[in-house]
Amino acid sequence: MFDASRLTLETDEKTKVINELIKIYKDLGENNINPEEKLKDFVGHTHIQMLVGFCLGIIVTLIYFCL
């Protein structure tokens, strides 16, 4: 879970920097970049998704071993 949260944070930061560079490039007059080429700012799981996955994993394991 720690790796997933760190991956999300690092990817998010790098994506914001790249998108800012694309914006600067467009402002300089080079308008050859399509809006579809802009990177998504969020990649990975949120903390709530990781928590729900963790709880679901425990519940499924308990049901599997108790039945």
Secondary structure, DSSP 8 states (H G I E B T S, - for coil): -HHHHHHHHHHHHHHHHHHHHHHHHHHTT-----GGGS--S--S--HHHHHHHHHHHHHHHHHHHH-
